[in-house]
Amino acid sequence: MDKPILDVRNLSIDYPISIGTVEAVRDVSFTLEKGEALGLVGESGCGKSTLGLAFLQLLRAPGRIIDGQILYHGNDIVTMKNDALMKMRGRNIAMVFQNPLTSLDPLYSIEDQFYETMKQHEPKITKAEAAEKAGKVLEDLSIDKKRLYEYPHQLSGGMRQRIMIGLGLILNPDLLIADEPTTSLDVIVEAGFIDLLAKLRREYNLSIILISHNLGLVAEMVDRIAVMYGGKIMELGTAEDIFGKPLHPYTEGLIGCVPNIKLDQKSLVSMPGSPPDLVNPPKGCRFSPRCPKCMDICREKEPELKTKEKGRQVSCWLYNK
């Protein structure tokens, strides 16, 4: 059996600050197979974006990986030197960032930014060749290739987001990490983006990690879902299992918060309380202060992420007795 394209083992990330240490990610482990799409879902501040940045060693100070491994085709990204990281970023693993306005350089045209990205990995490419390739990618994203000669401030938010998606796809990477890639897109363009990613997955056997609050988008695009809360994975399984029969009380609450079109729905379901303070996380399970099924052991001891059946994993004392 082939090795997974990405193998994350016991990864922990801290942010030391003046009042203590933010335990942003704790003991996260999962694998991603070639051609597979994995969704990372959870509330804001649960560690999804931090995890995505760690895969490319792009954590901003004071963020740091304090333990664990990120194995890309068996090579540990955590211990990679800067030269190796520069060769890998964009060519092998690419990322679509959450905010295109701060990710695009306002002083350079879209053409220049595509050219710079390609020239980093293909030194002999000419500007005309780069523009031709970029133009084809933009047309796939429903943008007129004439927009190549404009600057970020001349584009709408949706266009800027699609430009970021194009920059991520231009070098045909093995793995695409997409952090809220459809935030600025309307539903028509979002549907086109979903179709494009599905096409790329088929043609290039592309692996995808999709970070999103949009559970509908995740359900449509991914094979498996990892549900995060308080920097930890609470549940991991196929999209069908997670949405069809959620095991963890947090997963149940997260799905219950999504508006339902059933005529008999009188109000939205909400979870009481707030996400945990990761400088002083609660003892035991991090969801215990908000959990409707909390038991005494949940407040005293943290459950492990254990495999229940057919590769499905859950971190909950309801199943870890």
PyMOL commands that set and color helices and strands:
alter all, ss='L'
color gray80, all
select helices_A, chain A and resi 48-54+77-79+82-88+100-103+110-121+127-140+145-149+152-154+157-169+187-204+215-221+239-244+249-256+288-290+296-300
alter helices_A, ss='H'
color red, helices_A
select strands_A, chain A and resi 6-17+20-32+37-41+64-72+75-76+93-96+175-179+207-211+224-229+232-238+306-309+312-314
alter strands_A, ss='S'
color yellow, strands_A
deselect
rebuild
show_as cartoon
